[in-house]
Amino acid sequence: MNDAPVKEQRVTKQRVAINAALDTLDDFVSTQVLHRLLHEQDIRVSLATTYRILASMADEGVVDTLRNGEGETLYRRCSATSHHHHLLCRNCGKTVEVEAPAVESWAASIAKANGFTQVQHTVEIYGLCPECSAAQQKGA
């Protein structure tokens, strides 16, 4: 666990706008897509500022992050309050938050066996959601 003091963020109109935009989205979104959505709503925030604010929100635990198949970081307002993982549809991007106690135990035991401390981990499981699986089977 990191015991460093949490840096308090200034509440700027850009940060408020990004917060509000994230509240309207159900799925993960890239910085570029969020930036485009803001501009479509006539909200002017630079792409660099959007990146910076999302990164700080991720550091604060306000948003969840994951990397898509191309390695791009995606963001979403997180509904879970505890550590969790994600199932992610490779086709439509639908995500499901899951708790995985077996993964937590495994990660802790592997870290301990190798003398690691202050361990963090991320697990994303990629597949096809039920709707995309059904659509794929119909098309086959």
C-alpha positions as CSV (number, residue, x, y, z in Angstrom):
1,M,0.0,0.0,0.0
2,N,1.3,3.5,-0.8
3,D,1.4,5.7,2.2
4,A,2.3,8.9,0.3
5,P,0.0,11.8,0.9
6,V,-2.7,12.3,-1.7
7,K,-2.2,15.4,-3.7
8,E,-5.4,17.5,-3.7
9,Q,-6.5,18.4,-7.2
10,R,-7.8,21.9,-8.1
11,V,-11.4,21.9,-9.3
12,T,-11.2,23.4,-12.7
13,K,-13.9,23.8,-15.3
14,Q,-12.1,21.3,-17.5
15,R,-12.0,18.7,-14.7
16,V,-15.7,19.3,-13.9
17,A,-16.5,18.8,-17.6
18,I,-14.5,15.6,-17.9
19,N,-16.2,14.3,-14.7
20,A,-19.6,15.1,-16.1
21,A,-18.8,13.5,-19.4
22,L,-17.6,10.3,-17.7
23,D,-20.9,10.2,-15.7
24,T,-22.8,9.9,-18.9
25,L,-20.9,6.9,-20.3
26,D,-21.4,3.2,-19.4
27,D,-18.3,1.7,-21.0
28,F,-14.6,2.4,-21.2
29,V,-13.5,5.2,-23.4
30,S,-10.2,6.4,-24.8
31,T,-8.9,9.8,-24.2
32,Q,-9.3,10.8,-27.9
33,V,-12.9,9.7,-27.9
34,L,-13.7,11.5,-24.7
35,H,-12.0,14.6,-26.1
36,R,-14.1,14.4,-29.3
37,L,-17.3,14.0,-27.2
38,L,-16.4,17.1,-25.2
39,H,-15.8,19.1,-28.4
40,E,-19.1,17.9,-29.9
41,Q,-20.7,19.4,-26.8
42,D,-18.9,22.7,-27.4
43,I,-16.7,22.1,-24.4
44,R,-13.2,23.3,-25.1
45,V,-10.5,21.2,-23.4
46,S,-7.2,20.5,-25.0
47,L,-6.2,16.9,-25.7
48,A,-3.1,17.3,-23.4
49,T,-5.3,18.5,-20.6
50,T,-7.7,15.7,-21.1
51,Y,-4.9,13.2,-20.9
52,R,-3.5,14.9,-17.8
53,I,-6.8,15.0,-16.0
54,L,-7.7,11.4,-16.8
55,A,-4.3,10.2,-15.6
56,S,-4.7,12.1,-12.3
57,M,-8.2,10.7,-11.9
58,A,-6.8,7.2,-12.4
59,D,-4.1,7.8,-9.8
60,E,-6.7,8.9,-7.4
61,G,-8.8,5.8,-8.0
62,V,-11.7,7.9,-9.3
63,V,-11.7,6.1,-12.7
64,D,-10.9,2.5,-13.7
65,T,-8.3,1.9,-16.5
66,L,-7.6,-0.9,-18.8
67,R,-5.6,-1.4,-21.9
68,N,-7.3,-2.5,-25.1
69,G,-5.9,-4.9,-27.6
70,E,-3.8,-2.1,-29.2
71,G,-2.3,-1.1,-25.9
72,E,-4.3,2.1,-25.6
73,T,-5.5,3.1,-22.1
74,L,-9.2,3.3,-21.7
75,Y,-11.1,5.0,-18.8
76,R,-14.4,4.6,-17.1
77,R,-16.1,5.9,-14.0
78,C,-15.9,2.9,-11.7
79,S,-19.0,1.7,-9.9
80,A,-17.2,-0.8,-7.7
81,T,-15.6,0.5,-4.5
82,S,-13.2,-2.3,-3.9
83,H,-10.4,-3.9,-6.0
84,H,-11.8,-5.8,-8.9
85,H,-11.2,-7.0,-12.4
86,H,-12.9,-6.9,-15.8
87,L,-14.4,-9.1,-18.4
88,L,-14.1,-7.2,-21.8
89,C,-15.8,-8.1,-25.0
90,R,-13.3,-8.0,-27.9
91,N,-16.1,-7.2,-30.3
92,C,-18.4,-4.6,-28.8
93,G,-16.3,-3.4,-25.8
94,K,-18.9,-4.3,-23.2
95,T,-17.3,-4.7,-19.8
96,V,-18.4,-6.5,-16.6
97,E,-16.8,-5.8,-13.3
98,V,-15.9,-9.0,-11.4
99,E,-14.3,-9.8,-8.0
100,A,-11.9,-12.7,-8.1
101,P,-10.8,-13.8,-4.6
102,A,-8.8,-16.7,-6.2
103,V,-6.8,-14.3,-8.2
104,E,-6.1,-12.2,-5.1
105,S,-4.9,-15.2,-3.2
106,W,-2.7,-16.4,-6.1
107,A,-1.1,-12.9,-6.6
108,A,-0.4,-12.6,-2.9
109,S,1.2,-16.1,-2.7
110,I,3.3,-15.6,-5.9
111,A,4.5,-12.2,-4.5
112,K,5.3,-13.7,-1.1
113,A,7.1,-16.7,-2.6
114,N,9.4,-14.3,-4.5
115,G,9.9,-11.8,-1.7
116,F,7.9,-9.0,-3.3
117,T,6.0,-6.5,-1.2
118,Q,3.6,-3.6,-2.0
119,V,2.3,-5.6,-4.9
120,Q,-0.4,-4.4,-7.3
121,H,-1.9,-6.2,-10.2
122,T,-4.4,-5.8,-13.0
123,V,-6.4,-8.6,-14.7
124,E,-8.5,-8.2,-17.7
125,I,-10.2,-11.2,-19.3
126,Y,-11.0,-10.8,-23.0
127,G,-13.7,-12.7,-24.8
128,L,-17.1,-12.4,-26.5
129,C,-20.1,-11.3,-24.6
130,P,-23.3,-13.4,-24.9
131,E,-24.8,-11.1,-27.4
132,C,-21.7,-11.0,-29.7
133,S,-21.3,-14.8,-29.3
134,A,-25.0,-15.3,-30.4
135,A,-24.6,-12.9,-33.3
136,Q,-21.4,-14.7,-34.4
137,Q,-23.1,-18.1,-34.3
138,K,-26.0,-16.8,-36.4
139,G,-23.6,-15.5,-39.0
140,A,-21.6,-18.7,-39.2
